[in-house]
């Protein structure tokens, strides 16, 4: 069961169904973590490691919608390795720059 963005407005098209299924997968994943399902946190741990390393391709690969992840990142790329949200205030880059230490925890 899933709800599409066009629910009760129109007949859902392929993209509406796709977005509804992805939203359901996110909700199911969150529920698995809350219920303590063995291995449910592994995907999140790997995603956190990729974020810490600013490894955008690995983040896309691990996401529930890799094509959208790549598209959004490509639309908002900044100079340097940080995301457009943090930009020059990226904690990972600042630790490396001022302490000369590659950050091991985010």
Secondary structure, DSSP 4 states (H G I P E B T S, - for coil): ----TTTTTS---HHHHHHHHHHHHHHHHHHHHHHT-TTTTHHHHHHHHHHHTT-HHHHHHHSS-HHHHHHHHHHT--SSSS-TTTGGG-HHHHHHHHH----S--
